[in-house]
Amino acid sequence: MPASICDPVSSALRLSLNADESQSTTSLDSRLYSSTKIAHLSKIEFEESGDYQSSVFDGLKSKYNVVIRPKKSALETKVLKKEGNQNILNSDNNKYEDGLPRPKRVLFPLEKVHLGWQGMWTVGAGMQNVGNTCYLNSTLQALYHVPAFANWLVSEGPHVEKCNQHEGCVVCGMRATLLATQKSGGSPIKPWQVYSKLRLICRHLTPGRQEDAHEFLRYLVEAMEKSYLSRFINVEKLDQYSKETTPLNQILGGYLRSTVRCLSCQHLSTTYQHFQDLLLDIRKHSTLDEALDSFFSRERLEDLGYKCEACNKKVSATKQFFIERAPMILCIALKRFSLTGGKLSKQIQFRKKICLNKYMHNRNNQSNLSTTYMGSSTIRGYEPIEDAAKEQSWIFFMVI
């Protein structure tokens, strides 16, 4: 209720309560009526709040990146090809032609990623279990036998020499463990340099307790990225796409294109999602190809469960993922935990080479992968690693 109405009414009530009891109710009614009449006859001024475009949309535009670009004619679009980089830039110099925004700063150039083995490498030594660390050992063995990852760690020598946080630097610990596997002469090692940093990698990782290998991999990569970013001044001011140009992201990172199509007006909504691994459901599949086909297949969303930005109402829609930009090294994790809390122990068949072309949004980009396997064996308590080494022979690590 407006204040102009409340004040006369409350004033009249106070007068009536303080007056003599013999005062008639007719006098109170008369004063209430006159006060209300005055309030209704008073002039009330309104001020326009502005249209929705200026008050809301302009604020949102400054907060989010628009990923759907307006179409341009061939004459309006100028492209610049950067030597050594297959990404093509738009004329505004802020986006790649695939639609992804261009980072304002590149922390680790893509040209520094070397996919093949650099120098002399031997098969890494085995790792001893130092207390339910099969998840840790298997993850390290898989990473250390990825040439691009190993090459980058070795190149971190200058950083190690001037690093003043050796005990707290996860990158230094990973590099020291990698070099130890090469210098042990074939004898198994204990990965103390990484194991001692479990609480730095993730607070809830407890020494001596069994953990999930995929979960540990995600925490380990994230901790290494934080350690790398800490070298830069004002890193918190970097845009997200600049933070995604770390060595880990340049090696393991890629982008998915998520498309949602309205079945009412056929409007297509497109967003991009950064990823460092694909988590595949294997409950209904027996091969890796089947699981990949299922992940990238078109699915129908819940009826009337999607609000179309063009229709401005709840509609039925379909959703589908594509690979917008493939990573240099694709990590695939299999969902082996069932809904009942058990673990799926069935074998999943995979080929030595996987072609991702049919999952790419731009199928002109050829993408073929060689596989390295990390997973569970049929023997309880063991996690094997199979890896294609430099000579293209397969090596089997039994982590006990």
Sine and cosine of phi, psi and omega as CSV:
sin_phi,cos_phi,sin_psi,cos_psi,sin_omega,cos_omega
0.00,0.00,0.72,-0.69,-0.01,-1.00
-0.87,0.50,0.49,-0.87,-0.03,-1.00
-0.91,0.42,-0.50,0.86,-0.01,-1.00
-0.89,0.45,-0.41,0.91,0.02,-1.00
-1.00,-0.02,-0.62,0.78,-0.07,-1.00
-0.90,0.43,-0.66,0.75,-0.11,-0.99
-0.90,0.44,-0.77,0.64,0.03,-1.00
-0.88,0.47,-0.61,0.79,-0.02,-1.00
-0.91,0.41,-0.73,0.69,0.00,-1.00
-0.91,0.42,-0.58,0.81,0.03,-1.00
-0.90,0.44,-0.66,0.75,0.00,-1.00
-0.92,0.39,-0.60,0.80,0.02,-1.00
-0.91,0.41,-0.67,0.74,0.02,-1.00
-0.88,0.47,-0.65,0.76,0.02,-1.00
-0.89,0.45,-0.62,0.79,-0.04,-1.00
-0.94,0.34,-0.57,0.82,0.00,-1.00
-0.96,0.28,-0.51,0.86,-0.02,-1.00
-1.00,0.04,-0.21,0.98,-0.05,-1.00
-0.97,0.25,0.18,-0.98,0.02,-1.00
-0.91,0.42,0.58,-0.82,-0.07,-1.00
-0.88,0.47,-0.36,0.93,-0.03,-1.00
-0.98,0.20,-0.10,0.99,0.00,-1.00
-0.89,0.45,0.71,-0.70,-0.10,-1.00
-0.98,0.22,0.47,-0.88,0.06,-1.00
-0.92,0.39,-0.36,0.93,0.00,-1.00
-0.90,0.43,-0.61,0.79,0.01,-1.00
-0.91,0.42,-0.64,0.77,0.03,-1.00
-0.91,0.42,-0.69,0.73,0.03,-1.00
-0.88,0.48,-0.62,0.78,-0.02,-1.00
-0.91,0.42,-0.68,0.73,-0.01,-1.00
-0.93,0.36,-0.63,0.78,0.06,-1.00
-0.88,0.47,-0.65,0.76,-0.01,-1.00
-0.91,0.42,-0.70,0.72,-0.04,-1.00
-0.93,0.37,-0.63,0.78,0.01,-1.00
-0.91,0.41,-0.67,0.75,0.02,-1.00
-0.90,0.43,-0.62,0.78,0.00,-1.00
-0.90,0.44,-0.66,0.75,0.02,-1.00
-0.89,0.45,-0.65,0.76,-0.01,-1.00
-0.90,0.43,-0.65,0.76,-0.01,-1.00
-0.94,0.34,-0.51,0.86,-0.04,-1.00
-0.99,0.10,-0.20,0.98,0.00,-1.00
-0.95,0.32,0.51,-0.86,-0.06,-1.00
-0.99,0.16,0.77,-0.63,0.03,-1.00
-0.92,-0.39,0.83,-0.56,-0.03,-1.00
-0.98,-0.22,0.66,-0.75,0.00,-1.00
-0.91,-0.41,0.49,-0.87,0.03,-1.00
-0.85,-0.53,0.77,-0.64,-0.02,-1.00
-0.91,0.41,0.68,-0.74,-0.04,-1.00
-1.00,0.05,-0.11,0.99,-0.05,-1.00
1.00,-0.03,0.34,-0.94,-0.04,-1.00
-0.98,0.19,0.25,-0.97,-0.06,-1.00
-0.91,0.41,-0.52,0.86,-0.03,-1.00
-0.89,0.46,-0.74,0.67,-0.08,-1.00
-0.98,0.21,-0.53,0.85,-0.09,-1.00
-1.00,0.07,-0.49,0.87,-0.08,-1.00
-0.89,-0.46,-0.80,0.60,-0.10,-0.99
-0.88,0.48,-0.68,0.74,-0.03,-1.00
-0.89,0.45,-0.58,0.81,0.05,-1.00
-0.93,0.38,-0.60,0.80,0.01,-1.00
-0.94,0.34,-0.58,0.81,-0.01,-1.00
-0.89,0.46,-0.56,0.83,0.01,-1.00
-0.97,0.25,-0.26,0.96,-0.06,-1.00
-0.99,-0.12,-0.54,0.84,-0.10,-1.00
-0.87,-0.50,0.40,-0.92,0.10,-1.00
-1.00,0.00,0.75,-0.67,0.06,-1.00
-0.99,0.11,0.87,-0.50,-0.10,-0.99
-0.99,-0.12,-0.25,0.97,0.01,-1.00
-0.99,-0.14,0.95,-0.31,-0.09,-1.00
-1.00,0.03,0.59,-0.81,0.09,-1.00
-0.92,0.39,0.53,-0.85,-0.02,-1.00
-0.94,0.33,0.63,-0.77,0.01,-1.00
-0.83,-0.56,0.49,-0.87,0.04,-1.00
-0.96,0.28,0.26,-0.97,-0.04,-1.00
-0.91,0.42,-0.51,0.86,-0.01,-1.00
-0.96,0.29,-0.49,0.87,-0.04,-1.00
-0.98,0.18,-0.39,0.92,-0.09,-1.00
-1.00,-0.08,0.83,-0.56,0.09,-1.00
-0.89,-0.45,0.72,-0.69,-0.04,-1.00
-0.90,-0.43,0.52,-0.86,0.02,-1.00
-0.83,-0.55,0.87,-0.50,0.01,-1.00
-1.00,-0.09,0.84,-0.55,0.01,-1.00
-1.00,-0.05,0.79,-0.62,-0.05,-1.00
-0.88,0.48,0.75,-0.66,0.01,-1.00
1.00,0.09,-0.05,1.00,-0.02,-1.00
-0.77,-0.64,0.80,-0.60,-0.06,-1.00
-0.99,0.13,-0.13,0.99,0.01,-1.00
-0.97,0.24,0.72,-0.69,-0.03,-1.00
-0.97,-0.25,0.72,-0.70,-0.07,-1.00
-0.99,-0.12,0.52,-0.85,0.06,-1.00
-0.98,0.21,0.18,-0.98,-0.03,-1.00
-0.91,0.42,-0.47,0.88,0.03,-1.00
-0.97,0.24,-0.10,0.99,0.09,-1.00
0.88,0.47,0.28,0.96,-0.01,-1.00
-0.91,-0.41,-0.20,0.98,-0.03,-1.00
-0.68,-0.74,0.51,-0.86,0.17,-0.99
-0.98,0.19,0.32,-0.95,-0.03,-1.00
-0.91,0.42,-0.40,0.92,0.03,-1.00
-0.96,0.27,0.00,1.00,0.08,-1.00
0.98,-0.18,-0.22,0.98,-0.03,-1.00
-0.98,0.20,0.69,-0.73,0.05,-1.00
-0.88,0.48,0.56,-0.83,0.01,-1.00
-0.99,0.10,0.74,-0.68,0.03,-1.00
-0.90,0.44,0.58,-0.82,0.02,-1.00
-0.95,0.32,-0.43,0.91,0.00,-1.00
-0.57,-0.82,0.73,-0.68,0.04,-1.00
-0.99,-0.17,0.90,-0.43,-0.06,-1.00
-0.98,0.18,-0.59,0.80,-0.01,-1.00
-0.67,-0.74,0.97,-0.26,-0.06,-1.00
-0.85,0.52,0.59,-0.81,-0.01,-1.00
-0.89,0.46,-0.45,0.89,-0.03,-1.00
-0.92,0.39,-0.30,0.95,-0.01,-1.00
-0.99,0.11,-0.10,0.99,0.03,-1.00
-0.99,0.14,0.87,-0.49,0.01,-1.00
-0.95,-0.31,0.91,-0.41,-0.09,-1.00
-0.97,0.24,-0.52,0.85,-0.01,-1.00
-1.00,-0.01,0.30,-0.96,0.01,-1.00
-0.91,0.42,0.73,-0.68,0.04,-1.00
-0.97,-0.26,0.86,-0.50,0.00,-1.00
0.99,0.11,-0.27,-0.96,-0.04,-1.00
-1.00,0.01,0.85,-0.53,0.02,-1.00
-0.78,-0.63,0.62,-0.79,0.09,-1.00
-0.88,-0.47,0.20,-0.98,0.05,-1.00
-0.90,0.44,0.78,-0.62,-0.06,-1.00
-0.90,0.45,0.44,-0.90,0.00,-1.00
-0.94,0.33,0.35,-0.94,0.10,-1.00
-0.95,0.31,0.18,-0.98,-0.02,-1.00
-0.80,-0.60,0.72,-0.69,0.01,-1.00
-0.99,0.15,0.54,-0.84,0.06,-1.00
-0.98,0.20,0.85,-0.52,-0.03,-1.00
-0.96,-0.30,0.41,0.91,0.02,-1.00
0.82,-0.57,0.98,0.19,-0.02,-1.00
0.82,0.57,0.68,0.74,-0.04,-1.00
-0.96,-0.29,0.42,0.91,0.03,-1.00
-0.88,0.48,-0.57,0.82,0.02,-1.00
-0.91,0.42,-0.63,0.78,0.00,-1.00
-0.95,0.31,-0.72,0.69,-0.03,-1.00
-0.89,0.46,-0.69,0.73,-0.03,-1.00
-0.92,0.40,-0.60,0.80,0.02,-1.00
-0.91,0.41,-0.70,0.72,0.00,-1.00
-0.90,0.43,-0.66,0.75,0.00,-1.00
-0.89,0.46,-0.65,0.76,0.01,-1.00
-0.91,0.42,-0.70,0.72,-0.02,-1.00
-0.93,0.37,-0.68,0.73,-0.07,-1.00
-0.92,0.39,-0.33,0.95,0.02,-1.00
-0.98,-0.21,0.31,0.95,0.21,-0.98
-0.99,-0.12,0.93,-0.35,-0.11,-0.99
-0.79,0.61,-0.72,0.69,-0.05,-1.00
-0.88,0.48,-0.63,0.77,0.00,-1.00
-0.93,0.37,-0.72,0.69,0.00,-1.00
-0.90,0.43,-0.66,0.75,0.01,-1.00
-0.87,0.49,-0.66,0.75,0.00,-1.00
-0.91,0.41,-0.70,0.71,0.00,-1.00
-0.86,0.51,-0.67,0.74,0.01,-1.00
-0.90,0.44,-0.59,0.81,-0.01,-1.00
-0.95,0.32,-0.11,0.99,-0.01,-1.00
-0.99,0.13,0.23,0.97,0.01,-1.00
-0.81,0.59,-0.75,0.66,0.02,-1.00
-0.85,0.53,-0.59,0.81,0.03,-1.00
-0.92,0.39,-0.66,0.75,-0.03,-1.00
-0.87,0.49,-0.62,0.78,-0.04,-1.00
-0.90,0.44,-0.55,0.84,-0.05,-1.00
-0.94,-0.33,0.05,1.00,0.01,-1.00
-0.95,0.30,0.79,-0.61,0.00,-1.00
-0.97,-0.22,0.25,0.97,0.00,-1.00
-0.75,-0.66,0.76,0.65,-0.07,-1.00
-0.84,0.55,-0.65,0.76,-0.03,-1.00
-0.94,0.34,-0.43,0.90,-0.04,-1.00
-0.94,-0.34,0.06,1.00,-0.03,-1.00
-0.99,-0.10,0.92,-0.40,-0.03,-1.00
-0.94,0.35,-0.57,0.82,0.01,-1.00
-0.89,0.45,-0.69,0.72,0.03,-1.00
-0.89,0.45,-0.64,0.76,0.03,-1.00
-0.91,0.42,-0.65,0.76,0.03,-1.00
-0.92,0.40,-0.64,0.77,-0.01,-1.00
-0.92,0.39,-0.68,0.74,0.00,-1.00
-0.89,0.46,-0.63,0.78,0.01,-1.00
-0.93,0.37,-0.64,0.77,0.05,-1.00
-0.87,0.49,-0.74,0.68,-0.01,-1.00
-0.90,0.43,-0.55,0.84,0.03,-1.00
-0.91,0.42,-0.57,0.82,0.02,-1.00
-0.93,0.37,-0.42,0.91,0.00,-1.00
-1.00,0.04,-0.38,0.93,-0.10,-1.00
-0.97,-0.26,0.04,1.00,-0.10,-0.99
-0.98,0.18,-0.16,0.99,-0.02,-1.00
0.94,0.33,0.41,0.91,0.01,-1.00
1.00,-0.08,-0.20,0.98,0.03,-1.00
-0.98,0.21,0.61,-0.79,0.00,-1.00
-0.91,0.42,0.51,-0.86,-0.01,-1.00
-0.89,-0.46,0.24,-0.97,0.13,-0.99
-0.95,-0.31,0.85,-0.52,-0.10,-1.00
-0.98,0.20,0.86,0.50,-0.07,-1.00
-0.91,0.42,-0.55,0.84,-0.07,-1.00
-0.89,0.45,-0.44,0.90,0.05,-1.00
-0.99,-0.12,-0.67,0.74,-0.04,-1.00
-0.87,0.49,-0.59,0.81,-0.01,-1.00
-0.95,0.32,-0.20,0.98,-0.03,-1.00
-0.96,-0.29,0.32,0.95,-0.05,-1.00
-0.83,0.56,-0.71,0.70,-0.03,-1.00
-0.93,0.36,-0.44,0.90,0.11,-0.99
-0.96,0.28,-0.58,0.81,0.01,-1.00
-0.93,0.36,-0.70,0.71,0.06,-1.00
-0.35,-0.94,0.71,-0.70,-0.09,-1.00
-0.89,0.47,-0.61,0.79,-0.10,-0.99
-1.00,0.07,0.00,1.00,0.10,-0.99
-0.97,0.23,0.87,-0.50,-0.08,-1.00
-0.94,-0.33,0.81,-0.58,0.06,-1.00
-0.84,0.54,0.71,-0.70,0.01,-1.00
1.00,-0.01,-0.10,1.00,-0.02,-1.00
-0.95,-0.30,0.59,-0.81,0.04,-1.00
-0.93,0.36,0.65,-0.76,0.01,-1.00
-0.73,-0.69,0.19,-0.98,0.02,-1.00
-1.00,0.05,0.74,-0.67,-0.08,-1.00
-0.90,0.44,-0.68,0.73,-0.01,-1.00
-0.92,0.40,-0.65,0.76,0.03,-1.00
-0.89,0.46,-0.67,0.74,0.03,-1.00
-0.90,0.44,-0.64,0.77,0.03,-1.00
-0.85,0.52,-0.70,0.71,-0.01,-1.00
-0.90,0.43,-0.70,0.72,0.02,-1.00
-0.92,0.40,-0.62,0.79,-0.02,-1.00
-0.90,0.43,-0.74,0.68,0.01,-1.00
-0.89,0.45,-0.67,0.74,0.02,-1.00
-0.89,0.46,-0.66,0.75,0.01,-1.00
-0.91,0.41,-0.62,0.79,0.04,-1.00
-0.92,0.40,-0.61,0.79,0.04,-1.00
-0.90,0.43,-0.69,0.73,0.03,-1.00
-0.89,0.46,-0.65,0.76,0.03,-1.00
-0.89,0.45,-0.64,0.76,0.01,-1.00
-0.94,0.35,-0.68,0.73,-0.03,-1.00
-0.92,0.40,-0.43,0.90,-0.04,-1.00
-0.92,0.40,-0.20,0.98,0.02,-1.00
-0.97,0.25,-0.31,0.95,-0.12,-0.99
-0.99,-0.16,0.56,-0.83,0.02,-1.00
-0.99,0.16,0.64,-0.77,0.03,-1.00
0.83,0.56,0.67,0.75,-0.03,-1.00
-0.90,0.43,-0.45,0.89,0.00,-1.00
-0.92,0.40,-0.29,0.96,0.01,-1.00
-1.00,0.02,-0.11,0.99,0.02,-1.00
-0.94,0.34,0.58,-0.81,0.09,-1.00
-0.95,0.32,0.30,-0.95,-0.10,-1.00
-0.88,0.47,-0.61,0.79,-0.03,-1.00
-0.94,0.34,-0.47,0.89,0.09,-1.00
-0.94,0.33,-0.63,0.78,0.03,-1.00
-0.91,0.41,-0.33,0.95,0.00,-1.00
-1.00,-0.02,0.30,0.95,0.08,-1.00
-0.93,-0.37,0.41,0.91,0.11,-0.99
-0.95,0.33,0.28,-0.96,0.03,-1.00
-0.83,0.55,-0.63,0.78,0.00,-1.00
-0.89,0.46,-0.67,0.75,-0.01,-1.00
-0.96,0.30,-0.57,0.82,0.03,-1.00
-0.92,0.38,-0.45,0.89,-0.01,-1.00
-1.00,-0.01,-0.75,0.66,-0.13,-0.99
-0.98,-0.20,-0.26,0.97,-0.15,-0.99
-1.00,0.02,0.55,-0.83,0.09,-1.00
-0.52,-0.85,-0.09,-1.00,-0.01,-1.00
-0.74,-0.68,0.71,-0.71,0.10,-0.99
-0.98,-0.18,0.58,-0.82,0.13,-0.99
-0.97,-0.23,0.86,-0.50,0.03,-1.00
-0.97,-0.24,0.85,-0.53,-0.02,-1.00
-0.88,-0.48,0.75,-0.66,0.07,-1.00
-0.85,-0.52,0.85,-0.52,-0.03,-1.00
-0.94,-0.33,0.80,-0.60,0.06,-1.00
-0.96,0.28,0.78,-0.62,-0.01,-1.00
-0.99,0.14,-0.06,1.00,0.02,-1.00
-1.00,-0.05,-0.79,0.62,-0.04,-1.00
-0.92,-0.39,-0.03,1.00,0.00,-1.00
0.92,0.39,0.29,0.96,0.07,-1.00
-0.92,0.40,0.67,-0.74,-0.04,-1.00
-0.93,-0.38,0.86,-0.51,0.05,-1.00
-0.97,-0.22,0.77,-0.64,-0.08,-1.00
-0.84,-0.55,0.76,-0.65,0.10,-0.99
-0.72,-0.69,0.31,-0.95,-0.01,-1.00
-0.87,-0.48,0.58,-0.81,-0.06,-1.00
-0.71,-0.71,0.83,-0.56,0.05,-1.00
-0.97,0.24,0.62,-0.78,0.01,-1.00
-0.57,-0.82,0.43,-0.90,0.07,-1.00
-0.84,-0.54,-0.03,1.00,0.12,-0.99
-0.29,-0.96,0.32,-0.95,0.10,-1.00
-0.93,-0.36,0.81,-0.59,0.01,-1.00
-0.98,-0.19,0.94,-0.34,-0.16,-0.99
-0.96,-0.27,0.67,-0.74,0.07,-1.00
-0.99,0.11,0.81,-0.58,-0.06,-1.00
-0.90,-0.44,0.17,0.99,-0.07,-1.00
-0.86,0.51,-0.60,0.80,-0.06,-1.00
-0.95,-0.31,0.21,0.98,-0.11,-0.99
-0.77,-0.64,0.44,-0.90,0.00,-1.00
-0.86,-0.51,-0.10,0.99,0.04,-1.00
-0.75,-0.66,0.38,-0.93,0.02,-1.00
-0.92,0.39,-0.58,0.81,0.02,-1.00
-0.88,0.47,-0.66,0.75,0.01,-1.00
-0.90,0.43,-0.66,0.75,0.00,-1.00
-0.91,0.40,-0.62,0.78,0.05,-1.00
-0.92,0.39,-0.68,0.73,0.04,-1.00
-0.86,0.52,-0.64,0.77,0.01,-1.00
-0.92,0.38,-0.65,0.76,-0.03,-1.00
-0.90,0.44,-0.64,0.77,-0.07,-1.00
-0.99,-0.11,0.14,0.99,0.02,-1.00
-0.98,0.20,0.37,-0.93,0.03,-1.00
-0.98,0.22,0.76,-0.66,0.02,-1.00
-0.86,-0.51,0.53,-0.85,0.03,-1.00
-1.00,-0.05,0.78,-0.63,0.02,-1.00
-0.97,0.23,0.20,-0.98,0.00,-1.00
-0.84,0.55,0.70,-0.72,-0.03,-1.00
-0.82,0.57,0.76,-0.65,0.00,-1.00
0.82,0.57,0.53,0.85,-0.01,-1.00
-0.96,-0.28,0.03,1.00,-0.02,-1.00
-0.84,-0.55,0.75,-0.66,0.03,-1.00
-1.00,-0.06,0.92,-0.40,-0.02,-1.00
-0.97,0.22,0.76,-0.65,0.00,-1.00
-0.96,0.29,-0.30,0.95,0.05,-1.00
-1.00,0.03,-0.71,0.71,0.03,-1.00
-0.98,0.22,-0.43,0.90,-0.06,-1.00
0.87,0.50,0.66,0.75,0.04,-1.00
-0.37,-0.93,0.24,-0.97,0.03,-1.00
-0.96,0.28,0.79,-0.62,-0.06,-1.00
-0.66,-0.75,0.15,-0.99,0.17,-0.99
-1.00,0.08,0.56,-0.83,-0.08,-1.00
-0.45,-0.89,0.26,-0.97,0.09,-1.00
-0.87,-0.49,0.47,-0.88,-0.01,-1.00
-0.76,-0.65,0.60,-0.80,0.01,-1.00
-0.49,-0.87,0.62,-0.78,0.06,-1.00
-0.99,-0.17,0.57,-0.82,0.18,-0.98
-0.74,-0.67,0.37,-0.93,0.14,-0.99
-1.00,0.06,0.91,-0.41,0.02,-1.00
-0.99,0.15,-0.72,0.69,0.05,-1.00
-0.66,-0.75,0.89,-0.45,-0.06,-1.00
-0.97,0.25,0.58,-0.81,0.06,-1.00
-0.96,0.27,0.33,-0.94,0.09,-1.00
-0.90,0.44,-0.67,0.74,0.03,-1.00
-0.82,-0.57,0.89,-0.46,-0.02,-1.00
-1.00,-0.07,0.85,-0.53,0.06,-1.00
-0.99,-0.16,0.81,-0.59,0.00,-1.00
-0.88,-0.47,0.81,-0.59,0.05,-1.00
-0.92,-0.38,0.66,-0.75,-0.01,-1.00
-0.98,-0.20,0.75,-0.67,0.03,-1.00
-0.97,0.24,0.99,-0.16,-0.04,-1.00
-0.99,-0.16,-0.05,1.00,0.02,-1.00
-1.00,-0.03,0.80,-0.60,-0.01,-1.00
-1.00,0.09,0.20,-0.98,-0.01,-1.00
-0.93,0.38,-0.38,0.93,-0.01,-1.00
-1.00,0.06,-0.01,1.00,0.02,-1.00
0.99,-0.13,-0.10,1.00,0.03,-1.00
-1.00,0.10,-0.15,-0.99,-0.01,-1.00
-0.81,-0.58,0.74,-0.67,0.02,-1.00
-0.98,0.19,0.90,-0.44,-0.07,-1.00
-0.97,-0.22,0.13,0.99,-0.04,-1.00
-0.94,0.34,0.45,-0.89,-0.03,-1.00
-0.99,0.12,0.60,-0.80,0.05,-1.00
-0.90,-0.44,0.84,-0.54,-0.02,-1.00
-0.99,0.14,0.62,-0.79,0.07,-1.00
-0.55,-0.83,0.42,-0.91,-0.01,-1.00
-1.00,-0.06,0.35,-0.94,-0.01,-1.00
-0.93,0.37,-0.46,0.89,0.05,-1.00
-0.79,-0.62,0.68,-0.73,-0.03,-1.00
-0.85,-0.52,0.75,-0.66,0.04,-1.00
-0.98,-0.17,0.83,-0.56,-0.05,-1.00
-0.98,-0.18,0.12,0.99,-0.12,-0.99
-0.84,0.55,-0.64,0.77,-0.07,-1.00
-0.96,0.29,-0.20,0.98,0.03,-1.00
-0.99,-0.16,-0.11,0.99,-0.02,-1.00
-0.98,0.18,0.61,-0.79,0.09,-1.00
-0.94,0.35,-0.67,0.74,0.09,-1.00
-0.98,-0.20,0.99,-0.16,-0.13,-0.99
-0.98,0.22,-0.01,1.00,0.10,-1.00
-0.97,0.25,-0.34,0.94,0.04,-1.00
-0.99,0.11,0.90,-0.44,-0.01,-1.00
-0.99,0.16,0.71,-0.70,-0.01,-1.00
-0.62,-0.79,0.94,-0.34,0.04,-1.00
-0.84,-0.54,0.64,-0.77,-0.07,-1.00
-0.83,-0.56,0.61,-0.79,0.24,-0.97
-1.00,-0.08,0.52,-0.85,-0.15,-0.99
-0.97,-0.25,0.60,-0.80,0.20,-0.98
-0.83,-0.56,0.77,-0.64,-0.14,-0.99
-0.96,-0.28,0.72,-0.69,0.15,-0.99
-0.71,-0.70,0.84,-0.54,-0.04,-1.00
-0.13,-0.99,-0.26,-0.97,-0.07,-1.00
-0.99,-0.15,0.65,-0.76,0.08,-1.00
-1.00,-0.03,-0.02,-1.00,0.03,-1.00
-0.99,0.17,-0.12,0.99,0.01,-1.00
-1.00,-0.05,0.86,-0.51,-0.05,-1.00
-0.90,0.43,0.69,-0.72,0.06,-1.00
1.00,0.00,0.05,1.00,-0.02,-1.00
-0.85,-0.52,0.57,-0.82,0.10,-1.00
-0.79,-0.61,0.94,-0.33,-0.05,-1.00
-1.00,0.06,0.40,-0.92,0.11,-0.99
-0.81,-0.58,0.78,-0.62,0.14,-0.99
-0.90,-0.43,0.72,-0.69,-0.10,-0.99
-0.62,-0.79,0.67,-0.75,0.09,-1.00
-1.00,0.07,0.95,-0.32,-0.08,-1.00
-0.99,0.13,-0.14,-0.99,-0.10,-0.99
-0.86,0.52,-0.60,0.80,-0.02,-1.00
-1.00,0.08,0.19,0.98,0.02,-1.00
0.92,0.40,0.29,0.96,0.12,-0.99
-1.00,-0.08,0.45,-0.89,-0.07,-1.00
-1.00,-0.03,0.72,-0.69,-0.03,-1.00
-0.90,-0.45,0.69,-0.72,-0.04,-1.00
-0.92,-0.40,0.87,-0.49,0.04,-1.00
-0.97,-0.26,0.85,-0.53,0.09,-1.00
-0.99,-0.16,0.94,-0.33,-0.03,-1.00
-1.00,0.00,0.91,-0.43,-0.07,-1.00
-0.97,-0.23,0.00,0.00,0.00,0.00
